[in-house]
Amino acid sequence: MTSPIKSAAAEMPFLDHLEELRWRLVWSLAAFCVALVVAFAIVSQFDIIKWLEAPVLPFLGGRKLVYTNPADPFGIVLNASFALGLLLASPVIGYQLWAFLSPALYKHEKRIIIPVLAGGVGLFLAGAALAFFVVLPFTLQFLLSFQSSAIEPMLTVSGYFDFAIGMAVAFGIVFELPIVILALTALGILTPAFLNKYRRHAIVLCIVGAAFVTPGADPTSLFALAIPLYFLFELSVVLSTVIYRQRVRREARRAALEEAETAAAMVRPLDADAGPVRLDQGGIA
């Protein structure tokens, strides 16, 4: 039986939906503003630039990053505060999103949305960390190995951070692939058979996708992203098979239960009709 609250939410007029959406956005924005202030206070207490430039320092030969715009250092602190504030406010934003969407979702959709959101955040952070601490130093070493005695590198703060943050974001987005495939499999949109059928095409798509999202045009960045992307696809195929089998077994149990309930509903009227006949046969006047 549908609860009155859910029925009222499901039958809410369009303007009421807009009003609810407005308040959800207001609360999300308020949470982000508070988190941004807290994040700025935290970032200001640390030398965030020194921490972020750690991957490139071994390749500068004792030199430092330079900046040509007086606002560059403040911009880096502000961007770091923005990212940390978004991370701190994500539980509130996620709750507001869930509260707005949940009345319109089916039961099986509600069951997967929280794991999808949590897994998406975790995989994004894992991809960004891999890019910043592992792939970025390797890429910088490769690119800066082509120095010549005729030229001297002068890396700017804005140029380096644009490259580093772009790579971290690209890896974070790419690492969302498993959670997307698993969610589509759980909803019945994708099947392992479909993924296996187009496995060879996935190699080309991984290279093309990596070429679009990598911040640099060098082949090192391209293949440093394309190779993990393909391994993530293969992992997604394996996990998709597990999810698909679980869904098939769950649907089979549901179908068997519905069939048993239907059979029981058909037997009950027959038993009710048979009662008076047995009484008459017993000779009761």
C-alpha positions, 0 to 999 in steps of 0.5 A: 500500500502506498503511503499518503506522504509518497502519494502526495509527493508523487501527485504534487503539481508542477509548480509545487515541484518547482518550489521544492526544487528552489528550496533544495537548491537554496539549502544546497547553495547555503551549505556550499557557502558555509563549507567554502568559508570553512575550507578557505580558513583551512587552506589558508593555514597551510602552504597549499602551493608548496604541497601542490607543486611537490610533483614538479619540484624534482624536475626544476633543478633547484628553480621555482615556479614563477607567476606573471599575474599578481592574482595567480597565488590567490587564484590557486588558494581560491580554487583549492578552497572551492574544491575542498568546500564542494567536498565538505558540502557534498553530504548535504547536497547529496541528501537534498538531491536524494530528497527531491528525486526519491519520491519519483523512483521505483524501489529497485532504483532507490536501492542502487542510487546510494551505492552509486553516489558513494561509489562515484565519489570514491572512484573520482577521488581514487582517479584524481589521487592516482593522476596526481601522485603517480601519473603526473610525476611520470608524465612530467619526467618524460616531457621535461627530459627533452630539454636542451642546452639551448633552452631553459624551462620557465614553468608558470604557476598557472600553466603547471596547475592547469595541467595538473588539475586538468589531468586529475579531473580527467582521471577522476571522470574516467574512473566513473566508468565502472559505476556507470556500467554497473548502474546501467546493468542493475537497471537492466539497460546493459547486459554482459553479452552486449559488453562482450560483443563490443569489447574490441570497439572498447579499445578504440573508444578508450583511446579516443576518449582519453584523447578528448579529456587529457589536458596535454597533447603528448602521447604519454598523457594519452596512453597513461589514461587510455590503458587504465581506462581499458582495464577499468572497462574489463573490470566493469565487464566482470562486475557487470556479470556478477550484478546481472546474475544477481538481478536474474536470480532476484527476478526469478524469485520474484516471478516464482513468488508472484506465481505462487500468490496467484495460484493461492488466490485462485484456490481460495474461492474454490475452497469457499464454494466447496464449504456449503457442499460438504455441509449439505453432504453431511446431512445438516438441515 
